[in-house]
Amino acid sequence: LFQFGSWTYSENLLNLELLESNVRYEEEVNEHGIVDNITIADEGIDLSDYYPSVEWDIMSRVARRRSKNYPSCCPQSAYIDIMYYLELRRKPLFYTVNLVFPCVGISFLTILVFYLPSDSGEKVTLCISILVALTIFFLLLCCNTYSPRGEYLMKRE
C-alpha cells in the first residue's frame, strides 16, 4: 500500500489525477457521515518501464483516488489522496532451484559416503568435499537471504 496526498494543499491548489482513462466511480461514507468521491483504476500503475522480476509476479495494481472533506478544520474544501494497492506473489521456482535442489544434492552425496568401503581413502576426501560444499552453500544462503528489518522484528523490552 502506497499513499500519496497533501495535508496542506486542498484540491483547488493540488489536484492529483490518475493516468488511467478506464476508471470507475464510487461513493463512500466516511466516519463523519460525509460522502467521499472515489475513483478506482484497476491498472493504476504503468508497467511499460517495468523489468520482470525473477522472484516476484505482480498480481494486481489497483489505484484509488479519494476526494475527502475534513469537517473539523475545512468543510468547504476537499483534499485529494491516491492509494496504490500492489499485490505481489513469490515465484516458487526460484527457491526450488536455488535452495531445494542443492540441499537434495548435498544430502544425496552425504548418504553416498556410507556406501563407500571403509578401507578406501576416497571416503575421507568425499566427506571433506561435502563439508566444503555445505560451508559454501550456507555462506551463499546467508549472504543472499534478506534479513527482516523494521516493525516486524521482536523487540527486547
C-alpha positions in Angstrom: 0.0 0.0 0.0 1.4 3.3 -1.1 -0.4 6.6 -0.3 0.3 9.9 -1.8 -1.5 13.1 -0.8 -1.2 16.6 0.7 -2.2 17.7 4.2 -1.5 21.4 3.5 -2.9 22.0 0.0 -6.6 21.4 -0.9 -8.0 20.2 -4.3 -8.1 23.8 -5.5 -4.3 24.1 -5.2 -3.1 20.5 -5.7 -5.3 18.1 -7.8 -3.8 14.6 -8.1 -5.2 12.6 -11.1 -4.9 9.0 -12.2 -3.3 8.4 -15.6 -5.6 5.5 -16.4 -8.6 6.5 -18.6 -10.6 3.3 -17.8 -11.8 4.1 -14.3 -15.0 3.5 -12.3 -16.5 5.9 -9.8 -17.8 5.1 -6.3 -19.0 6.9 -3.3 -18.0 6.0 0.3 -19.4 7.4 3.5 -16.6 8.2 6.0 -16.7 8.2 9.8 -18.2 11.7 9.9 -21.2 10.8 7.7 -19.8 12.8 4.7 -19.7 11.2 1.3 -16.2 10.8 -0.2 -15.8 10.5 -4.0 -13.6 7.7 -5.0 -12.1 6.9 -8.5 -10.7 3.4 -9.0 -8.4 2.3 -11.7 -7.7 -1.5 -11.9 -4.4 -1.0 -13.8 -3.3 2.1 -11.9 0.5 1.6 -12.3 2.1 1.9 -15.7 4.3 -1.2 -16.3 5.9 0.0 -19.6 9.3 0.5 -18.0 9.0 -2.4 -15.6 11.6 -5.2 -15.9 10.0 -8.5 -14.9 11.4 -10.0 -11.7 12.9 -13.4 -11.4 11.5 -13.8 -7.9 8.1 -12.0 -7.9 4.9 -11.7 -10.0 2.7 -8.7 -10.0 -0.9 -10.0 -9.5 -2.8 -6.7 -9.3 -2.0 -2.9 -9.3 -5.1 -1.0 -8.3 -5.1 2.8 -7.7 -7.8 4.6 -5.7 -8.2 8.4 -5.9 -10.2 9.8 -2.9 -11.6 13.3 -2.5 -12.1 13.7 1.2 -13.6 16.5 3.3 -12.5 17.2 6.8 -15.4 18.9 8.7 -13.4 19.7 11.8 -11.0 22.1 10.0 -12.0 22.8 6.4 -15.5 21.6 5.5 -15.6 23.7 2.3 -12.6 22.2 0.6 -11.7 18.6 -0.4 -8.2 17.0 -0.1 -7.0 14.5 -2.6 -5.0 11.4 -1.9 -4.1 8.4 -4.2 -3.6 5.0 -2.7 -1.8 2.3 -4.8 -2.5 -1.3 -3.8 0.2 -3.6 -5.2 -0.4 -7.4 -4.8 2.7 -9.5 -5.3 3.2 -13.3 -5.5 6.5 -15.0 -4.9 7.6 -17.4 -7.6 8.2 -20.9 -6.1 10.6 -22.0 -8.8 13.3 -19.5 -7.7 13.6 -21.1 -4.3 13.2 -24.6 -5.7 16.2 -24.2 -8.0 18.3 -22.2 -5.5 17.5 -23.9 -2.2 15.8 -27.3 -2.6 17.9 -28.8 -5.4 21.3 -28.0 -3.8 20.1 -29.3 -0.4 18.8 -32.6 -2.0 22.1 -33.0 -4.0 24.3 -32.4 -0.9 22.1 -34.8 1.2 22.4 -37.5 -1.5 26.2 -37.1 -1.5 26.2 -37.4 2.3 24.3 -40.7 2.1 26.6 -41.9 -0.6 29.6 -41.7 1.8 28.1 -44.5 3.9 28.1 -46.9 0.9 31.8 -46.4 0.2 34.1 -49.1 1.8 35.9 -48.0 4.9 39.4 -49.0 3.7 39.3 -46.7 0.7 40.9 -43.4 1.0 38.3 -41.7 -1.1 35.7 -41.7 1.8 37.6 -39.0 3.7 38.1 -37.0 0.6 34.4 -37.1 -0.3 33.5 -36.2 3.3 35.8 -33.2 3.2 34.5 -32.1 -0.2 30.9 -32.4 1.0 31.8 -30.3 4.1 33.3 -27.6 1.9 30.3 -27.6 -0.4 28.0 -27.3 2.7 30.0 -24.4 4.0 30.0 -22.5 0.7 26.3 -23.2 0.3 25.4 -21.9 3.7 27.6 -18.8 3.2 25.8 -18.1 -0.1 22.5 -18.7 1.5 23.2 -16.3 4.4 24.5 -13.6 2.1 21.6 -13.8 -0.4 18.8 -14.2 2.1 17.4 -10.8 3.1 17.2 -10.2 6.8 13.9 -8.8 8.1 14.0 -5.2 9.3 11.5 -2.9 10.8 8.5 -3.2 12.9 8.0 -7.0 12.4 11.1 -7.9 14.4 10.7 -9.0 18.0 11.8 -6.2 20.4 13.5 -6.5 23.7 11.8 -4.7 26.4 
